[in-house]
Amino acid sequence: MKKLDILNTKKIKEIIQLIEKQFGCKYSFDNMAVFMSPKNKIYIINKDMNRVEYDKLNINSIGLYFGEINRGSLRLTIEGSQIIGPFAKKGIIELNEKHTKQWMAGEDIELDEDYPVEFYIIKNKLGDFLSSGKVKEKKLLNYVPKERRV
């Protein structure tokens, strides 16, 4: 099994560029170490953990699961959307109360508007960031894991 890779500055800048492209905001991973799994899952952890010698450990996951790079796009987790959401200037879909309940139950949402195919941050009318979803053919695809649905 392959270990997590700690990302260098160049790779972190690529993630920052994806955030800026998709969500219109600059985000800095200052004071954080950023890891990536072989499946392109991104984990962040406080840099104070740099005293641990990661090269000698076989780690599957560490810290906070932030998101995943999928075909050149960033799909944020629930926590990732809550971190990026308050700074995002675009790439947000706001759900009404009915759609919020459907979303939290794990259902896909039929959209009235046509959106470009990509990942969006999902929020409700109260300003809570719920997670991220992908729009495809006027449908918002739900990526909330079954164990986190209401």
Buried (B, 14 or more C-beta within 10 A) or exposed (E): EEBBEBBEEEBBEEBBEBBEBBBEBEBEBEEBBBBBBEEEBBBBBEEEEEEEEBEEEEBEEBBBBBBBBEEEBBBBBBBBBBBBBEEBEEBBBBBEEEBBEBBBEBBBBEBEEEBEEBBBBBBBEEEEBBBBBBBEEEBBEBBBEEEEEE
